[in-house]
């Protein structure tokens, strides 16, 4: 690997303490990562379903004032339980706290337990995608109305690979797109995103391509780069060892 790629680190905010999370994002930032993320859920996604878990935007706000280099955001928040205008307002305030480093990550949501236990309508996939489609213009409009405005550009990140709706919404609205390994499937989705960009009249190169990778998928890095990925995001699980992140930074040319 010779070309330098962006490297991100997604902190899974579960089965740990807030002190663990704070140590992890400070360590990742000190290593020079390009982005740091968390996810937007109410309960653990693996391991003990009743284990410790922490709220997304609160963690991002703390991250904003305790880091100095990396961009930061949710990968990704769910529009079904984030009012679009209020979420834009929240992320813009986090952008102010961070000096212009916030990313607005959003998606259609998928975890039924989050919705059921918090009294939020889950509906079906078409319903959630319609909500995402309605939310994106509202988010952009609100970001343009806020006083003071965000410090940075607040790029919009959409995660997902739905070929009929999600990728179209990415082409229409997003600055960044995230999907998963294997590289062959990521490449296929990325080509479909290119096609959607062409259909809506947007240069495909305007959408930054990111991929979530686990340590056992580092062998996929070359294939991802060949397919056009420019930003690799490592899954960070408690106890948040930095060794895999250091290895990915090395592979990415940092």
Buried (B, 14 or more C-beta within 10 A) or exposed (E): EEEEBBBBBBBBBBBBEEEBBBBBBBBBBEBEBBBBBBBBBBBBEEEEEEEBBBEBBEBBBBBBEEBEBBBBBBBBBBBBBBEBBEBBBBBBBBBBBBEEBBBBBBBBBBBEBBBEEEEBEBBEBEEBBBBBBEBBEBBBEBBEEBEEEBBBEBBBBBBBBBBEBBBBBBBBBBBBBBBBBBBEEBBBBBEBBBBBBEEEEBEBEEBBBBBBBBBEBBEBBEBBBEBBBBBBBBBBBBEBEBEBBEEBBEBBEB
